[in-house]
Amino acid sequence: MDIDTTDWSGEGAFTQTLIDAVRGLDQVTFVRVEDSRSSRSDVEYNFISNEMFVRFRTRGTVRRTRVLGLLPVTRTVTEPAMTVTDLEQALGRFEQVGPPDYADESMLQYLRTERIVPPYQTRGYKLVELVRIYEIGAEPRPHDHD
């Protein structure tokens, strides 16, 4: 598996946990991790937002169809060996990860919070980490227009 972290600052312990979990999945061939622009820091909180993009292994499936309803044709169709929904189920089996806070057929979203109190300080801060996982090359979902 190839992992690209060149656009990731390395911040986010849960993001690293997700990378480690995905690394153990044979159906995933590539992972790219990036910092999201929505990261913020303040005196009382630190908001880390990261995005992961995954590419699934593909497999060829033979499909028999008919051209013009008459001539039988055999075609090999390439399809992903895993879907985002399958990834949700696989990651949910890891005790350190669990189910996402939000999921649909194109994205998984995890939100983790913890209170950090550095040594020798009376007040700590809240660390909020948001990680979104998308499939690379997935067809964009159609938008409803009013």
N, C-alpha and C positions, 0 to 999 in steps of 0.2 A: 504494500500500500504506500502511495506517495502522500506526504503531508506537507502542505505549504503554509508556513506561519510567518512569512516575510512581512505581512501587513498587520500582524498582531503584536501588541506590546508585551504580551505574556501575562497581563493582569487578568485575574479571575481564576481562582482555584477550582470552581465548578466547571469552567470551560475546559480546564486541563483534565478534569475527571471525565467529561464527555469525550474528549479526544482519546483518552485511554480506553474507554468503553468501545468506541467506534473502531479503534485499531484492532480489536479482537473479532470483528465481524468479517467473515470471508467475502460477503456480498458487496462490501464497500471497497472500491479501488483507489479513491482519491478523496482527500479532505483539504479544504482551504479554510483557514480561520482568519478573520479580519476584525479589527476594532470598528465599532459602529460610531457614527458621528454623535450619537445621543449621549455619550458618556459625560458625566458631570461630577464635580467634586465641590464640597462645601465643608464648613467647619463641623457640622453635625451629621453629614452623610457623605457617602462616596457611591456614586452610581456608575457601575461598569456595564457596558453593553457590547456584546460580541456577536458576530454572525459566523456560522459555519455553513459551508457549502460542500455537499457530498456528491460523489459520482458512484453509481452502482455498477457492478459487473453486469454485462449483458449476456444474453443467451439467444441462440437461434431456435425458432420454433417453425416447424414445417406445417404449412396450411394448404389445404386443397380447396381450390375454388373453380368456378367455371367462367370462362370468358364468353360474353354474349349469351350466357345460359346454355351453351352447347359444348364448347371445348374444355376438357378438364385441364387445369393448370396447377402445378405444384410450386409454391413460393416459400422461401425462407424469410420469416419476419424476425427482425432483431428486437428484443424487448428487454427491459431491465430485469435483473434477477431479484430485485427487491423494490418495494415502493416506500414512500414516506410513512404510510400506515404500518408496513412491516417493520420499518426502523423504529417506530414508536413502540411496538410490542417488544422488539429485541432489547431496546434500551430500558424498558420498564422492568425487565428481568434482572437488571443489575441493581443490587441493593443500594449502591452509592448514588444512583441516578433516579430510578423510579419513574412514574408516569409524568408526562409534561403537564404544565399548568394550562396550556392551550394547544390544541392540535387540529389541523384539518388536512386535506389530502395533499397540500403543497408546502406545509410548514409545521415545525414543532417549536414550541416556545417554553422555555424554563425560566422561572424567576425564583431566585434564592436570596434570603436575607439573613444577616447575622449581626450581632452586636460585637464590636471590637473595642476592647479597653487596653490600650498600650500600657506597658509597665510604667510605673511611677506617675500615672495620670489618674485623676479621679473621674473625669468624664471621658467617655468613649465616643464612638461614632457608629452609625449604622452603615453597614456595607450591603448594598443591593446589587445583585448581579443578574442581568438579563441576557439570555442566550437564545438566539433563533437559529434553527437549522433548516436549510433549503436544499433541494435537489438541483444539481447543475444540469442545465439542458432540459429541464422540465418545461412543458408547454405552459405559457401563462394562462391563468384562469380567465374566462370571459367575465367582463364586468356588466352588471345590470345597469341599463340606462333608463332614466325616468322619462 
